[in-house]
Each structure stands twice: as C-alpha cells, then as structure tokens.
C-alpha cells in the first residue's frame, strides 16, 4: 500500500509541475511556445489516466480483501 501512496503523490506532483510549465510557456512567455503547452497537456492526460487506474485498483483492493 505504501507503493500506491507514493505513486499517488508522484502523479499529483507531476500534474502540478506540468500545469506550471504549461502556464509559463503558454501565457507568461512572449511569444507563447505552444509545443511546450501541448507536451504538458499530453503528460497531464497520461498522469490523470494512470491516477484513475490507481484509484480503481485501490478501491477494488479495499472491497475484496
């Protein structure tokens, strides 16, 4: 269960870093660099999919001991 907790924290940190990166290169940069924004969006989507899978796995593990 400790591994899953670590993965959840890692996914949250990854999403947060990608959000900051997307904002910096998309809105704060002059001119905006949309390649970095697109990469950040793709990575956020991957982290969200992995996080949902992890949550389903934990939920099923708690339901069926």
DASUL-V280066 format. One record per pair of residues at least 12 apart in sequence whose ideal C-beta (glycine too) atoms are under 10 Angstrom apart, sorted by sequence separation. I is the first residue (numbers start at 1). GAP is how many residues later the second one is. If there is no record, write none. Layout:
# DASUL-V280066
I,GAP
I,GAP
This chain:
# DASUL-V280066
22,12
24,12
25,12
26,12
24,13
25,13
22,14
23,14
25,14
26,14
21,15
22,15
25,15
26,15
21,16
22,16
24,16
22,17
23,17
18,18
21,18
22,18
18,19
21,19
22,19
20,20
18,21
19,21
22,21
18,22
19,22
21,22
22,22
17,23
18,23
21,23
18,24
15,25
18,25
19,25
17,26
18,26
17,27
18,27
15,28
16,28
18,28
14,29
15,29
18,29
14,30
15,30
17,30
15,31
16,31
14,32
15,32
14,33
15,33
13,34
14,34
11,35
12,35
11,36
14,36
15,36
10,37
11,37
14,37
11,38
11,39
12,39
10,40
11,40
10,41
11,41
8,42
7,43
8,43
11,43
7,44
11,44
8,46
7,47
8,47
5,49
4,50
7,50
8,50
4,51
7,51
4,53
5,53
4,54
1,57
4,57
1,60
1,61
